[in-house]
Amino acid sequence: MSDRASLERRWLDLTKRILPGAAVERGWPVRDDHCFQRILLDAACGGIWYDHVAGRPAYAHIDEAKLAAATALAERVLAGTADLGDLNRRSLDWRRRRRRTA
């Protein structure tokens, strides 16, 4: 299996199973897989991910370095060394600002 395929597999495992499974116990502000993906991809892209990724699903079309950054951030959230609440607020702020300028 290629490094890219392994990275995608880990990304999906983290965002579809592991993080949602830990959400209630840890009191995180989100519980759904697509919310984790939004938050982490926005952070890796430095803004709203769909302004940076042409295709869907994002994980299959984003460049490998950004997917690696998003996956590493997911690992840090899981380890408790990155604040999911702060990341979520930043993601939502980017999206609010975009709506105001649209």
Backbone torsions as a table, in degrees:
resi	resn	phi	psi	omega
1	MET	NA	139.6	-178.4
2	SER	-73.3	162.9	176.4
3	ASP	-60.2	-40.0	179.5
4	ARG	-61.6	-45.4	-179.9
5	ALA	-63.0	-39.8	177.7
6	SER	-65.0	-40.5	178.8
7	LEU	-64.1	-45.3	178.3
8	GLU	-62.0	-41.3	179.6
9	ARG	-62.9	-43.0	178.7
10	ARG	-65.5	-42.9	178.0
11	TRP	-55.9	-49.6	-179.0
12	LEU	-65.0	-39.4	179.0
13	ASP	-63.7	-44.9	179.3
14	LEU	-64.1	-48.2	-171.0
15	THR	-84.6	-23.0	-179.1
16	LYS	-98.8	-24.3	-174.4
17	ARG	-124.1	-57.9	-169.8
18	ILE	-68.8	-54.0	-178.5
19	LEU	-65.0	-47.2	176.2
20	PRO	-59.2	-34.7	179.1
21	GLY	-67.4	-27.3	-179.6
22	ALA	-92.8	-9.8	-169.6
23	ALA	-60.3	-48.7	-175.7
24	VAL	-65.6	-48.2	-178.8
25	GLU	-58.6	-36.3	-176.2
26	ARG	-92.0	-4.6	178.8
27	GLY	69.8	31.2	-179.4
28	TRP	-71.6	154.3	-176.7
29	PRO	-74.9	-11.3	179.6
30	VAL	-131.2	157.4	-180.0
31	ARG	-134.1	-18.9	-174.7
32	ASP	-88.3	145.4	-177.0
33	ASP	-56.7	-42.8	-177.6
34	HIS	-66.1	-27.3	176.7
35	CYS	-70.4	-44.3	175.4
36	PHE	-59.1	-43.5	-179.4
37	GLN	-63.2	-43.8	178.0
38	ARG	-57.9	-51.7	-176.2
39	ILE	-59.8	-49.2	-174.7
40	LEU	-72.4	-39.9	178.1
41	LEU	-68.7	-40.8	176.2
42	ASP	-58.1	-45.4	-179.6
43	ALA	-62.3	-43.3	-179.2
44	ALA	-66.2	-31.0	-178.8
45	CYS	-89.6	-12.9	-177.7
46	GLY	73.1	25.4	-179.4
47	GLY	167.2	-169.4	-177.6
48	ILE	-63.3	121.7	-170.5
49	TRP	-58.9	-34.7	-175.9
50	TYR	-74.9	-5.4	168.9
51	ASP	-81.7	-10.0	-175.3
52	HIS	-119.7	-14.3	-174.9
53	VAL	-124.0	121.3	-173.7
54	ALA	-76.5	-38.6	-172.4
55	GLY	-104.9	170.9	176.3
56	ARG	-126.6	143.1	-2.3
57	PRO	-70.6	150.0	-173.8
58	ALA	-57.1	-44.3	-175.2
59	TYR	-61.1	-26.2	-179.2
60	ALA	-85.3	-14.9	-175.6
61	HIS	-117.2	-15.7	179.5
62	ILE	-69.8	150.8	178.8
63	ASP	-67.4	153.5	-171.4
64	GLU	-60.9	-37.1	-179.7
65	ALA	-63.3	-40.9	179.2
66	LYS	-71.0	-37.1	176.2
67	LEU	-64.9	-40.0	177.4
68	ALA	-63.4	-40.2	178.5
69	ALA	-65.1	-42.7	179.2
70	ALA	-65.1	-39.3	179.7
71	THR	-68.3	-42.1	177.5
72	ALA	-63.2	-38.3	177.4
73	LEU	-65.5	-39.7	175.9
74	ALA	-59.3	-41.4	178.2
75	GLU	-63.5	-39.2	179.0
76	ARG	-68.5	-38.2	175.0
77	VAL	-59.6	-46.7	-179.5
78	LEU	-61.9	-38.6	-179.7
79	ALA	-77.0	-11.3	-179.5
80	GLY	85.6	13.5	-179.7
81	THR	-101.5	-1.1	172.3
82	ALA	-129.4	140.5	-174.6
83	ASP	-92.4	107.2	-178.5
84	LEU	-62.3	-37.0	178.4
85	GLY	-60.3	-45.1	177.6
86	ASP	-63.9	-43.9	179.2
87	LEU	-61.9	-40.3	178.9
88	ASN	-64.9	-44.6	179.3
89	ARG	-61.0	-40.9	179.5
90	ARG	-65.0	-44.3	178.6
91	SER	-59.7	-46.9	-179.6
92	LEU	-65.6	-35.3	177.7
93	ASP	-64.1	-44.7	176.7
94	TRP	-57.0	-41.5	-177.8
95	ARG	-71.3	-37.1	176.5
96	ARG	-64.4	-45.4	179.8
97	ARG	-60.9	-39.6	-179.3
98	ARG	-64.3	-41.9	179.7
99	ARG	-63.1	-36.6	179.9
100	ARG	-67.7	-31.2	-178.1
101	THR	-91.5	-9.9	-177.9
102	ALA	-80.4	NA	NA
